[in-house]
């Protein structure tokens, strides 16, 4: 019985894909993690002092990607 390992998407990988600054991305994600009504999956999956990473294809990864693509500050 072989199971395919879940692919983890890190913030570094996401920043490279989206061509954004990792420092700015972390700031946006921290702000979003304080808003559970708007970003429920990000709030559920992120633990304080843990790296920003998601399983590929999860709702949390999609929320993070949308946040980093659309939000301008």
ABEGO torsion letter per residue (X at the ends): XBBBBBBBBBAAAAAAAAGBBAAAAAAAAAAAAABAAABAAAAAABBBGBBBBBBBGBAAAAAAAAAAAABBX
